[in-house]
Amino acid sequence: MLSLALAILYALFLWWFSTGVILFLDRLPPRTYRFSLLGATLLGGASVVVAVWVADRADTLGAYAGFTSGVLIWGWLEMTYFMNAITGPRKVACPRDCHRRQRFWLAIQTSLYHELAIVAVGLLLFAVTFGQANQMAAWTFAVLWWMRWSAKLNLFFGVPNLNEDWLPGHLRFLTSYLAKRPMNLLFPVSVTVATVVMTLLIEHALDFPPGSFTAQAAVLAASLLALAILEHWFLVLPVADAALWDWVFEPVDASRAGTEQE
């Protein structure tokens, strides 16, 4: 069971650290974005290569490498959006008195190109690992995509915590497409379905030897899903989740203040 516990801790650390790095880089001055994106693109490309390299490895290394590749590729795509490299055709706030259906269509336009890029990369990952024993990178990417859309829809329909402070200045207009409400009908469905899938993954892992590829892969995926569920709860609970990344926010805010004074 120690190997499964280590898999959970690894998933937790990778989620926490990679999220922190992206938040830190996003909050730096825009002039740094090109260098951040260059580094992220190189890392993302290398991660695709790793995903292909371990596609025939149904062992512990293959599970960890595939999982890490999926997370890093996802992080690269997230950076392209938050750093304004790949977004959508609409870059202005939502008009006032806009009914829900129109607001939804306009919201889609704010990230249309980025969503198409995600679909393309996801299909690429499944294509290059098709028929192989290890599709961990592709399935990790799919879990992240699914839970991201779940979070976006919940933000659209309304939650108490919109996390506006997480958005760079050039993306603050996105909050005009979101709704602030105590709860929406989609939220309990989103959390329940994800929790059921997470439970099934854990049960699947326990059906195999702890050190096997299947058990490791299932626990890594279940851990990532659990963290995504936690992020969903952060949208509705009176909890300051930004405290998890204090090492990101405070130093950058200070440096920004100094820049603005200059």
C-alpha positions in Angstrom: 0.0 0.0 0.0 3.0 2.3 0.4 3.3 2.5 -3.4 -0.3 3.7 -3.7 0.2 6.3 -0.9 3.3 7.6 -2.7 1.3 7.9 -5.9 -1.3 10.0 -4.1 1.4 12.3 -2.6 3.0 12.6 -6.0 -0.2 13.6 -7.7 -0.9 16.1 -4.9 2.6 17.7 -5.1 2.5 17.9 -8.9 -0.9 19.6 -8.9 0.1 22.0 -6.2 3.6 22.9 -7.5 2.6 23.1 -11.2 -0.4 25.3 -10.4 1.8 27.5 -8.3 4.4 27.9 -11.1 1.7 28.8 -13.6 0.1 31.4 -11.2 3.5 32.9 -10.5 4.4 33.2 -14.2 1.0 34.6 -15.1 1.3 37.3 -12.5 4.7 38.5 -13.8 4.8 41.6 -16.2 3.5 40.8 -19.7 7.0 41.4 -21.1 8.1 38.1 -19.6 5.3 36.1 -21.2 7.2 35.3 -24.4 10.0 33.7 -22.5 7.6 31.8 -20.2 5.7 30.5 -23.3 8.9 29.5 -25.1 10.0 27.4 -22.1 6.5 26.0 -21.6 6.3 25.1 -25.3 9.6 23.3 -25.2 8.5 21.4 -22.1 5.1 20.6 -23.6 6.7 19.2 -26.8 9.2 17.2 -24.7 6.2 15.8 -22.7 4.5 14.6 -25.9 7.7 12.8 -26.8 7.8 11.2 -23.3 4.2 10.1 -23.7 5.0 8.4 -26.9 8.2 6.9 -25.5 6.4 5.3 -22.5 3.3 4.2 -24.4 4.5 0.6 -24.5 5.7 0.6 -20.8 3.1 -0.9 -18.5 5.1 -0.4 -15.4 5.5 2.1 -12.5 7.8 4.3 -14.5 5.4 4.3 -17.4 2.5 5.3 -15.1 4.3 8.2 -13.5 5.9 9.4 -16.7 2.6 9.3 -18.6 0.8 11.0 -15.8 3.4 13.8 -15.5 3.4 14.3 -19.3 -0.4 14.7 -19.3 -0.3 17.3 -16.5 2.6 19.3 -18.1 1.0 19.3 -21.5 -2.2 20.6 -19.9 -0.2 23.3 -18.0 1.4 24.4 -21.2 -2.0 24.9 -22.9 -3.3 26.7 -19.8 -0.4 29.2 -20.0 -1.1 29.9 -23.7 -4.6 31.1 -22.6 -3.7 33.0 -19.5 -0.8 34.7 -21.3 -3.0 35.7 -24.2 -1.3 33.6 -26.8 -4.3 31.4 -27.8 -7.7 32.7 -26.6 -10.6 33.4 -28.9 -12.1 36.1 -31.3 -13.9 38.0 -28.5 -11.7 40.0 -26.1 -14.3 42.4 -24.5 -16.7 42.3 -21.6 -20.2 40.9 -21.9 -22.9 43.5 -22.8 -25.3 44.4 -20.0 -28.8 42.9 -20.0 -27.5 39.9 -22.0 -29.8 36.9 -21.7 -28.2 33.5 -20.7 -28.2 31.9 -24.1 -26.5 34.8 -25.7 -24.1 35.2 -22.8 -23.1 31.6 -23.2 -22.4 31.9 -26.9 -20.3 35.1 -26.3 -18.5 33.4 -23.5 -17.5 30.5 -25.8 -16.1 33.1 -28.2 -13.7 34.3 -25.5 -11.8 31.0 -25.6 -12.9 29.3 -28.9 -9.4 29.0 -30.4 -8.0 27.7 -27.1 -10.7 25.1 -26.8 -10.0 23.9 -30.4 -6.3 23.7 -29.5 -7.2 21.5 -26.5 -9.3 19.2 -28.6 -6.5 18.9 -31.2 -3.8 18.1 -28.6 -6.1 15.7 -26.8 -6.8 13.8 -30.1 -3.1 13.9 -30.8 -2.3 12.2 -27.5 -4.9 9.5 -28.1 -3.7 9.0 -31.6 0.0 8.6 -30.8 -0.8 6.1 -27.9 -3.6 4.3 -29.7 -3.5 0.5 -29.1 -0.6 0.9 -26.7 -0.5 -0.5 -23.2 0.1 2.9 -21.6 -2.3 5.7 -22.5 -1.9 7.4 -19.1 -0.9 10.8 -20.7 -4.0 10.9 -22.8 -6.4 9.9 -20.0 -4.8 12.3 -17.6 -5.3 15.1 -20.2 -8.9 13.9 -20.7 -9.6 14.1 -16.9 -8.2 17.6 -16.7 -10.3 18.7 -19.8 -13.5 17.2 -18.4 -13.1 18.8 -14.9 -12.1 22.1 -16.4 -15.3 22.3 -18.5 -17.3 21.3 -15.4 -15.7 24.1 -13.4 -16.3 26.6 -16.3 -20.0 25.7 -16.6 -20.4 26.0 -12.8 -18.8 29.5 -12.9 -21.1 30.4 -15.8 -24.3 29.3 -14.0 -23.2 30.8 -10.8 -21.1 30.1 -7.7 -20.1 32.3 -4.7 -16.4 32.4 -5.3 -15.3 33.5 -8.8 -11.6 33.8 -7.9 -11.3 37.1 -9.9 -7.9 37.7 -8.3 -6.4 34.7 -10.1 -7.0 36.3 -13.5 -4.3 38.5 -15.1 -5.4 42.1 -15.8 -5.9 41.5 -19.5 -8.4 38.7 -18.7 -10.5 40.4 -15.9 -13.2 41.1 -18.5 -14.1 37.4 -18.3 -15.8 37.9 -14.9 -18.6 39.7 -16.8 -19.6 36.4 -18.3 -19.8 34.7 -15.0 -22.6 34.7 -12.4 -22.2 35.0 -8.6 -24.8 32.9 -6.8 -25.0 30.8 -3.7 -25.4 27.6 -5.8 -26.6 26.3 -9.2 -28.3 23.1 -10.2 -25.3 21.7 -12.1 -22.9 21.8 -9.1 -24.2 18.8 -7.1 -24.4 16.8 -10.4 -20.8 17.7 -11.3 -19.5 16.8 -7.9 -21.5 13.6 -7.6 -20.6 12.2 -11.0 -16.9 13.0 -10.4 -17.0 11.4 -7.0 -18.6 8.2 -8.3 -15.9 8.0 -11.1 -13.2 8.6 -8.5 -14.6 5.9 -6.3 -14.7 3.4 -9.2 -11.1 4.2 -10.0 -10.0 3.5 -6.4 -12.0 0.2 -6.4 -10.4 -0.7 -9.7 -6.9 0.0 -8.3 -7.6 -2.2 -5.2 -8.4 -5.1 -7.5 -4.7 -5.3 -8.6 -1.4 -5.6 -6.8 -0.4 -2.2 -5.4 2.8 -2.0 -7.4 1.2 -2.9 -10.7 0.9 -0.5 -13.6 -2.9 -0.6 -13.4 -3.1 0.1 -9.7 -0.6 3.0 -10.0 -2.3 4.5 -13.0 -5.8 4.3 -11.4 -4.7 5.8 -8.2 -2.9 8.7 -10.0 -6.0 9.4 -12.0 -8.3 9.1 -8.9 -6.0 11.5 -7.0 -6.2 14.1 -9.8 -9.9 13.7 -9.9 -10.1 14.2 -6.1 -8.1 17.4 -6.4 -10.4 18.6 -9.2 -13.4 17.9 -7.0 -11.7 19.8 -4.2 -11.3 22.8 -6.5 -15.0 22.6 -7.3 -15.8 22.8 -3.6 -13.5 25.8 -3.3 -16.0 27.6 -5.6 -18.8 27.4 -3.1 -17.2 27.1 0.4 -16.0 30.1 2.4 -12.4 29.0 2.1 -9.5 31.0 1.0 -7.9 28.5 -1.4 -5.3 31.1 -2.4 -3.6 30.4 0.9 -2.2 27.2 -0.6 -0.1 29.3 -2.9 1.0 32.2 -0.6 4.6 31.7 -1.9 3.2 32.7 -5.3 1.1 35.7 -4.6 2.9 37.9 -2.1 6.4 38.2 -3.7 4.8 38.9 -7.1 2.4 41.5 -5.8 5.4 43.3 -4.2 7.4 43.3 -7.4 4.4 44.5 -9.3 3.9 47.4 -6.8 7.5 48.3 -7.4 7.1 48.2 -11.1 4.0 50.4 -11.0 5.8 53.0 -8.9 8.6 53.1 -11.5 
